[in-house]
Each structure stands twice: as C-alpha cells, then as structure tokens.
C-alpha cells in the first residue's frame, strides 16, 4: 500500500516559489495499476520522485508498506560514465542480489550485446531504457514506478516488457506516467490527471483520457 | 534492526567506493594506482622544486621531511574538501536507490580520499627513505595519531562544505579564495616553534595546526618543541562534524533532480 496524503511541492526558482504539486491525495494497493496523465511540466515526474522517496514533499506525507522501484526514467538511477556491466555490479551490491543472476536476466532481456562493456553515455535512449527496465525487473519490487520509459522502446521491447511486467508479474502494483494512450488504456485501471499541479483521480480511464486530450 | 542498518550502509558505501574508482580511473588493471600516483607525483615535484629554489638556505633546514610531512596531509585536505563541492548534485542519480543516502556519499568520499592519501604517504615515505633523505619517525604512534586527526579535520570540514555547496553557488565561489588564504596558517609548512612567542598562541588557535604539529613531533621527536593539544583539535573536529552531519541530513531539500 502507498498512501499519499495531501502532498504539496514547492520549488524555489529564479522568480520565487513555484508550486509543482498542490494537495494531491490517493492510495495504491498491491497489484493496482495507476496511470498519471498530464501535459509536459504538469508534475508527473515530480510526483513519481516523491512517491519513491527521493524527494520530500513540502507539505503532506507519503507512507509506504510495499517496496517501490526507483523511478524508471531516462535519466537517473544509473551512472553514465560507467559501463552497463559496472552499473549492473553497482545495482547488485546496493540491493544485495547475486551479480550472476542479475547479469543473466539483464543479458537476456536488454540484449545489449557488446555494448554491455561500453559506458552508458554511448547508449541510445532505447538501450538505456532496456537496461534500466531489466535491472529493476531483476530486483523484484512490489510496485514499479515507470516514468515514460516504455514509450522509448521499440516493438520488441514493448512486447517483452508487457510479458515480464503484466503477465509474469501481474500481482505487482504499477504507477505509469505516460503520454502513450494505448499503454494507459491496456494496463491501467485508474488514472490521475495532473494539471498545473492539481490532480484529479478517475476510476474510468477512458474518461480520464478524454479530459487529458482536451487539456 | 540497528545492526541490519549498519550492514546495509557498509554494503552501499563499499559499492559507492568501487563505483567511484571505476568511474575515476577506469577498469584498466592498474588504473586505481592513480589514487596514490597523483599525490605521489605532486609531492616529488614539489620536493625537487624546493631543493632547486631553496639553494643555499637548505643546509640547516630538513626541507625534505618538512615538505613530505606537510604537503601530503595538505593534499588530503585539498582533494577531499575541494572535490566535495557539488558531489551531491553530480551523484544525484544514485540517490534514486533508496538504500543510497547522502550520508553514504559522504562516507564513501571520505574513505576513498583518505585511503588514497595514506597509500601515497606511505609510498612516498618508503621511496624517500630508500634514497636516504628521511629517517624513521621517532614516534610512529604520534605520526599515526596526527594523521588521524588531520583526516578527521578534513572530513569535518567536508561535512560542512559538501552540503553547503548545494545551497548556493556563492559557497563555491567564496571557498576557493578562503581556502588559499588559510594555507599559510593551516600548519602544513610553518612549525609552531618558528613562530614568535606572542603570535604562537594565535597561530595555535587554528585547529588543523595541531594535527600537523603532531605529525612533525612524531617524526622529529625530542629535537623539536611540542605545542600540540590533542584535546583542542578533537574538540573542534567533533563540533564541526556534529554540525556537518545535521547539514548533510538537511541537504536533501536543496537538491534538484534532472
């Protein structure tokens, strides 16, 4: 269970405080799948970082009784100067998992080939997405926080991530921030629409998508 | 519970240190040797320069041990403190993993720099001893103790500068000149016994002087006057460390993520 209680987030900018999120509340149980919809800059990534605990809310609180993945986004979590393989080693150490198991899973899923031994900064965004996704799947979290990363991959990546995340791990919870209507429609049972920092929760994903289209 | 926390922290700090070494020195077999190679080269360069420049003045001054005993501990200060600025920002992507905390980044940094510096010190010492320009220390224990206090001083200052540099760019801009201005009084080159009586008490107010004095007293033994106070430097290190730890804990609010 994740319980988000009246979360507000302010950032100090050049022009004074900017309210990125205002009074957001919702709860997410085991196995539930929530979409976060919103225009660029609506606060989706901020909310996901606050959910994961990387950033602290200015007001309000987040309580977690299940394990959450780190936010799977294009930046963050991995080190661009290190090779893919050294990133695997780092993650294995930090989460106390056997390197061999993680390496085997990542080899199979991310299909990086010889790029595994190249620094991450030489990767395409699709390759980074595959590596980050494979790593988080191999750690086994109760809830996955996915920030746009699925949209980056190709058809094959889509098919395989669907298989791993929604078939083999259908009991896990998911928070998916995405502009990809197809993904939202097929995976999520609820949606939170963010607009200028305010949020509204919809049990009807179609309705939420309609509203999002009109923003 | 506490024990588990400590185990996790040790594991994470270990992972961060290895990651830092890979990122800095690559994965080539002996890349990590640069950790001590850098200070080593610097020290030998300074000693050569000083031997040439000091010329006629050097007869009655043991310039080689004084340089070695002052310069290498000072390098630790420069590397640890100056390198700590912006470390949280540039490593913010690692904080995505909830096991990795800002405190872990700090501890990893202190340990990596200290280990490299101690290795450099021992290697330089061994090499200079081989060619006969330095002797064995009169009291090895006192040299170690002085080195320990110097490392603690560096770590204490780092614990303050590292989080403060995230709050304002001004910290970075002001730190460099301040850092240079404290060079003459930090204790690295100026022995307290050279300072005239009435100024000496003032000189000894700067805490880091006591660490260097301990190292030198340990090396030279009874041939030099001893002015250090272990209690004094320990007191200031403890105060700064406590302040720094609370700043580090607080600094999460000041980082912006990409």
Interface residues (C-beta under 8 A of the other chain):
Chain A: X11 X49 X52 X53 X54 X55 X56 X68 X70 X71 X75 X76 X77 X78 X79 X81 X82 X83 X86 X89 X90 X91 X93 X94 X95 X96
Chain B: X8 X11 X12 X14 X15 X18 X19 X22 X23 X27 X92 X93 X94 X95 X96 X97 X98 X99 X100 X252 X253 X256 X257 X258
